Amino acid sequence: MSDRKSETDLNALDITDAEAAEINRIVHPLVADPAPDADDNLVHVEATPDGVVFITINRPHKKNAFDAATIGALHEAFETLHGADHLRAVFIRGAGGTFSAGADLGWMRDAADWSEADNRDDAMGLAAMLKALHDVPTLTVAVVEGAAMGGGAGLVAACDMAVAVEGSRFAFSEVKLGLIPATIAPYVIEAVGARRARQLFLTANIFDADYAAHAGLIDLVLPEGSVDEFISMLTDSLSGNAPGAMGEAKRLVHDVAGKRVDHGLMEDTAKRIARARVSEEGREGVRAFLDKRKPRWAE
């Protein structure tokens, strides 16, 4: 790519508008303002008054494949949610009946001509987007229709919960292209375990929704035409949960998973429940239970 600088030259204080726009046409982490050719239509974000957010990848003509701009738009959407109040759930879908076909072929073709340093910088965009999704402070739910391939399946794994419509297909096919599923690996391994990940990554086979559920990549297989019913049932079930407590419970899992149960961990968890008990939500929730009424967040 002729207008990219060397690795030594590229830093937070020395990046051209063309570089920023090419790497991420929505917002680049190294610049303050959106790139000049930002396209708000790459990702649609809708929110309801009761704290339910719908994020839709909107490249149906490309089967919602990822390129740098789409990854940037998703990153921006997820980062925005980090500061949002009263979140209950975030649903992620793909427009046009396909969740995501993985990497955009044109993007991959261009990347083949980049230097290793350029490719590393580009891959960090996907890694940062997935981390931003992983850290959204409420329940994130992937709703898979059609297919979730490669990075699209990685996006599924980075969510807290995932469902797929009957007939949906999945694959981690990177090794067929001489590549590896590197940036998505932490989330896939967390979802399915190391042994299953080795099998999925090394065979690169396409598998269906039933096998995805068996493997642990998704939680539930939905009959055709039942997505809206599922979303309604789940959001109704979450309406009685305290939004702040949901975020703290998710953070608890992130911080405790894999830790040895020692005095330090015991003390940390004791501090967390003590803080929750004296919080506004904690006090309101207990009082509402004792008074046999709904807490304010559920009214």
N, C-alpha and C positions, 0 to 999 in steps of 0.2 A: 504494500500500500504506500504510494509515493508520498502522501502528506503526513505520515506518521513520523514522530521523532524517535531517536534511539532510546533505549531503556534508561540510559544515564540522563538524557535531557527531559524525560517525561516526569513531571512532578506536579504537585498541587498548585504551584505558582507559575507553571509554564506549560500551558495547554491551549491549543488553538481552537477557535469556534468550530472549524471543520472536524477536528478530532472529537470534540465533545458531541457534536451532532451525529457523527458516524457511530460512535460507541454506544450512545444512548440518546435517542432523539427526544426523549421526554425530560429526563434530568440526569446529569452526570454527577457522581459523588464529589468530583473535584471542582465543580463550578457552582456559583450561587444561583444562577437563573436558568430556567428551562432553555433547551436548545432552540434556535430560531425556527426550525421546522417541526416543532412538537406536534404530535397528532393525538388528540384526546380520544379518538375513536378506537385506538388499539385495545384499550381495556375500558369496559363500562363498569362504573361503580354506582350502585343504588343502595340506599339505606332507608329503613323504616323507622318510625318514631319510637318503636319499642326495642331498638338496638340490634336489629338484624341487618346484615350487610350482604349484598350479592355482588360478587366480582366476576365479570364475564370476559374471557379472552375473546377478542372480536376480530379475528382474521379468518372468517369461514372459508374464503376463497383459497386459503393456504392450509386448510384443516387445522387452523390455530397453531401452526408451527411457530417455534420461537426464533426470533432474530434479536439483535441487540436492542432495537427500539421497543419491542414487545416486552423483553425482560426488564428494560428500564421502566416501562409503564407499570408493570406488575410490582416492581420494587417500590416505586413511588406510592402506589395504592396501599401496600402493606405497611410501609413506614408511616403513612398518614394515620393508620389505625392504631399505631402504638400510643398516640396521644389522645385517642378518642375516649369519651366517657360513656358509661352505661352500655357497653357492648355485651351482647349475649351470644351471637353466633355470626360466623362469616362463611358463606357458601361460595365455592369457586366452581365455575362451569366454563364450558366452551360454547361459543355460538355455532349454530348450524348443525347441531347433532354430533359433533366430534369434540372430545375434550382437548386433546392436543396430539398432533402427529410427531412431536419431538422437535428436532432442529430443522430450521428452514434450509432447503437445499442450496439456495443462492448464498446464504450466509456461510454454510459449510464450504462451498466452492471458493469463496473469497478467503476464508481462514486458511485454506491449504497453501496460499501464497504469502501468508504473513510470517514474520519471524516468531521464534519461540517466545520472546518477550511480549510481542503483540498478542499472541494467543493466550498467554498467561493473564495479561491485563483484561482481555475479553472474557475469559473464563471466570475471572473474579466477579464480573457482573452477575453471572448466573449464581455463583456461590453466595453473593451478598443478597440477591433476591430471595433465595431459598431460606437463608438465615432470617431475613426479615419476616417471611411467612411463619417460620418456626416459632418466632418470638412474639407474634400477635397475641395480646393478652386476653384471649377468650377462645372458645371452641372454634376451630377451623375445620370445615367439612368439604372434601372434594366430592363432586357429583359427576361421575364419569358416564358419558354416553359415547357410543361409537368406538373410540380408541384412545388409549393413553400410551404413547410410545416414548422410549428413551427419556429425555428430560421431562416430558409430560408425565410419565409414570413416576419420575422423581418428585415432581410437584405433588402428586398424589401422596407419596410417602411422607412428605414434609408436613402434611396436614395432621391434625389430631384424630381425625375420623375420615373414612372414605366409604362411599357406596358406589355401586356400578349397576347400570341397567343390563338386564339379560342380553347377551350377544356382544357385549363390549369386549375389546381385545387389548392385550397389554404385551409389551416386549421391552427388554433391555438389549437392543441389537447392536450396540456400539462395536463389539469385537468383530462383527461381520464387515465393518468398515476400517478395521485396523486401529480402532480407538478404544477407550475405556470409559465406563460411566463414573468418572472421578468425582465431580462436584456433587452429584446426587447420592454418592455412596453412603455418607453418614446417615442419611435419612432412610434409605432403603434398608441398610443393615439394622438400624434401630427398629424398623417395622417388621422385617421378616426373619432376622437373625443371620449370623455370619454364614452358617452352612447353606441355608436356602439362598442367600445372596450369591454365594459362589456358583451354585447350580444355575441360577437365573442369568447371571452375568456371563458365565462361560459357555452355556449352551446357546444363548441368545434366541431361544425359541419364543414364538408367539404363544400366549396362553389366554384362556378365556376368564370370564368373571368368576366362575365357580372355583377355578384353580387359584385365582388371585385372592379369593376369600380363604381358601384352604391354606395358602402361603402366609396370610396375615397382611397382605398389601391393602386389602379392603376389608370392611367390617360386615357388609351386607350386600346381597344381590337383590335388586329391585325388579319386579315385573315391568314389562313395557307399559308406559302410560301412568306410572305411579309416582313419578318424581315429585310432582307438586303435593301429592298427599303426604309423602314422606317428609318433605320440608315443613309442611304445616304441622304434622304430628310432633316433629322434633322441636320446632320453635314453641309450640304450645307447652311442651314438657319443660322447656327451659325458662318459661315465664315466671316461675316461682323461685328461681335461683337469684341470689344476690350478685349483680354484675361484678362488683369489686372482689368478692370472695371467689368468683370463678377465675378471675385473673390471678389471684394469689394462689389458688389451688394448682393452676397450671404451672406457675413459677416454682411452686413446691416440688412438683414432679421433676422439672428440669434440674433443680438444684440437688435433689436427693438421689436421683437415679444413679446407681453404680457406686455410691459412697459406702464406705465401711461404717457400720453402726458402732460408733465410739462415743466418748463423752462429749466431744465437740458437736457431733451431729445431734445427739440427744438434747443438748443445750440449745442448739439452733432451732430445732423443731418446737421445743417448749416456748421459746421466745416468740415464735410465729403464732402459736395458738393464743398466747397471752395477748399479743397485739391485736389479734382478730377479736378476742372477747371484749376488749375495751373500745373497739372501733365503732363508728356510727352504725354500720351495717350489722355488726355482731350484736350490739345492744338492742337494736330495733328488731332483729330476727328472733332473739330469745324472748323479748317482751311480747311480740306478736304471737309466738307459740304458746306462751303462758296465758295470754288473754284470749286465745282461741280465735284469732283474727288473721287476716292476710297481712304480711309486711307491706310497707309502703311501695316497694319496688314491684310487687305483684298485683297491685290494685288496678 
